[in-house]
């Protein structure tokens, strides 16, 4: 290729890459806006599912978990299918393998708006085994954290993301 054709070719190539990059940035912005809207709608309707990817305890540190664990709000019901690693201060009345796997009616729910449009939901539930307090923080990007306090067990926390589709 002659030298005088190389410069216009390189210029056209760079312009094409720049336009592709702009389209990608626009697509990312649209995707973020859709995610934000879906998360806000899920929180407002109390129809929220969080897939958990890691857990953390004071005694045993942090661990990744398999992708089949989740926490779900269904209106006035909490569905908890979460692993538990910690110690109980009292023998459980129910099966010790029950862990944080239950469906329970929500006793109380309080919503708080934090910095950067993060929503915090404080949820209290009672099972036949214990009383649990779930502090759920959801960012507009869909990232979520869950802290679980119990009367008879060590606290545990989880990280994950909201399923919006």
Phi, psi and omega per residue, in radians:
X1 nan 2.290 3.139
X2 -1.136 2.664 -3.085
X3 -1.052 -0.650 -3.083
X4 -1.240 -0.273 3.059
X5 -1.599 -0.360 -3.097
X6 -1.193 -0.770 -3.091
X7 -1.091 -0.861 3.090
X8 -1.098 -0.598 3.129
X9 -1.128 -0.799 3.133
X10 -1.127 -0.707 3.118
X11 -1.091 -0.792 3.105
X12 -1.098 -0.698 3.116
X13 -1.092 -0.782 3.119
X14 -1.118 -0.702 3.092
X15 -1.109 -0.725 3.117
X16 -1.096 -0.725 3.106
X17 -1.135 -0.662 3.127
X18 -1.139 -0.754 3.115
X19 -1.135 -0.672 3.086
X20 -1.100 -0.732 3.118
X21 -1.103 -0.726 3.120
X22 -1.096 -0.747 3.126
X23 -1.103 -0.682 3.134
X24 -1.155 -0.704 3.102
X25 -1.115 -0.709 3.124
X26 -1.143 -0.750 3.111
X27 -1.080 -0.716 3.113
X28 -1.104 -0.740 3.121
X29 -1.104 -0.719 3.108
X30 -1.135 -0.712 3.119
X31 -1.120 -0.746 3.094
X32 -1.080 -0.714 3.133
X33 -1.130 -0.728 3.107
X34 -1.123 -0.741 3.127
X35 -1.105 -0.804 3.134
X36 -1.013 -0.805 -3.131
X37 -1.116 -0.744 -3.140
X38 -1.133 -0.707 3.127
X39 -1.159 -0.791 3.125
X40 -1.063 -0.715 3.137
X41 -1.153 -0.736 3.135
X42 -1.106 -0.719 3.126
X43 -1.161 -0.786 -3.115
X44 -1.083 -0.662 -3.109
X45 -1.527 -0.090 -3.073
X46 1.019 0.671 3.054
X47 -2.131 1.471 -2.958
X48 -2.290 2.272 3.061
X49 -2.164 2.251 3.137
X50 -2.051 2.094 3.036
X51 -1.544 2.214 -3.037
X52 -1.599 2.418 3.125
X53 -2.053 -0.374 3.109
X54 -2.615 2.784 3.081
X55 -2.336 2.765 -3.103
X56 -2.531 2.337 3.082
X57 -2.275 2.757 3.094
X58 -1.223 -0.681 -3.090
X59 -1.323 -0.656 -2.954
X60 -2.039 0.051 3.086
X61 1.345 -2.792 -3.087
X62 -1.752 2.578 3.109
X63 -2.562 2.552 2.999
X64 -1.375 2.620 3.118
X65 -2.151 2.821 3.116
X66 -1.197 2.716 -2.992
X67 -1.304 0.074 -3.090
X68 -1.623 0.084 3.125
X69 -1.610 2.514 -3.087
X70 -2.741 2.904 2.985
X71 -2.277 2.366 -3.074
X72 -2.379 2.339 2.968
X73 -1.754 2.240 3.096
X74 -2.217 1.358 -3.113
X75 1.195 -1.898 -3.124
X76 -1.756 0.329 -3.109
X77 -2.196 2.464 3.060
X78 -1.951 2.228 3.060
X79 -1.939 2.007 -3.109
X80 -1.984 2.017 3.031
X81 -2.214 1.385 -3.030
X82 -2.215 2.549 3.064
X83 -1.289 2.728 3.076
X84 -2.290 2.323 3.083
X85 -2.357 1.988 -3.113
X86 2.914 -2.996 -3.109
X87 -2.028 2.519 3.078
X88 -1.672 2.434 3.105
X89 -1.551 -0.118 3.137
X90 -2.569 2.463 3.123
X91 -1.089 2.324 3.141
X92 -1.213 2.489 3.090
X93 -1.281 -0.611 3.138
X94 -1.546 -2.996 3.131
X95 -1.073 2.321 3.132
X96 -1.121 -0.314 3.136
X97 -1.452 -0.071 -3.120
X98 -1.085 -0.653 3.084
X99 0.942 -2.321 3.091
X100 -1.843 0.688 -3.141
X101 -1.934 1.719 -3.133
X102 -2.837 2.872 2.975
X103 -2.116 2.186 -3.075
X104 -2.488 2.642 3.062
X105 -1.285 2.411 -3.130
X106 -1.283 2.197 3.103
X107 -1.384 -0.765 3.084
X108 -2.621 2.639 3.130
X109 -2.524 2.230 3.119
X110 -2.236 2.301 -3.137
X111 -1.857 2.335 3.116
X112 -2.317 2.401 3.060
X113 -1.648 2.198 3.126
X114 -1.831 -3.035 3.097
X115 -1.062 2.693 3.071
X116 1.027 0.570 3.081
X117 1.088 0.396 3.055
X118 -1.352 2.365 3.120
X119 -1.831 2.320 3.078
X120 -1.989 2.226 3.080
X121 -1.988 2.085 3.064
X122 -1.754 2.009 -3.033
X123 -2.095 2.277 3.061
X124 -1.963 2.301 3.072
X125 -2.353 2.647 3.095
X126 -2.099 2.250 3.008
X127 -1.974 3.081 3.107
X128 -1.218 -0.247 -3.104
X129 -1.647 -0.661 -2.961
X130 -2.888 3.063 3.002
X131 -1.976 2.256 -3.072
X132 -2.078 2.467 2.996
X133 -2.002 2.093 3.120
X134 -1.859 2.139 3.014
X135 -1.852 1.930 -3.050
X136 -1.936 2.127 3.091
X137 -2.001 2.219 -3.090
X138 -2.178 2.199 3.103
X139 -1.586 2.822 3.111
X140 -1.056 -0.410 3.124
X141 -1.368 -0.150 3.140
X142 1.726 -0.116 3.090
X143 -1.231 2.511 -3.063
X144 -2.449 2.631 3.005
X145 -2.300 2.553 -3.102
X146 -2.289 2.204 3.032
X147 -2.002 2.285 -3.106
X148 -2.054 2.158 3.049
X149 -1.948 2.517 -3.117
X150 -2.397 2.732 3.068
X151 -1.265 -0.565 -2.981
X152 -2.063 0.108 -3.088
X153 -2.346 2.817 3.037
X154 -1.118 2.584 3.068
X155 -1.206 2.720 3.126
X156 -2.573 2.627 3.104
X157 -2.320 2.763 -3.081
X158 -2.380 2.698 3.022
X159 -2.204 2.584 3.124
X160 -3.043 -2.727 -3.134
X161 -2.507 2.684 3.136
X162 -1.355 2.444 3.032
X163 -1.628 2.006 -3.016
X164 -1.865 -0.093 -3.101
X165 -2.271 nan nan
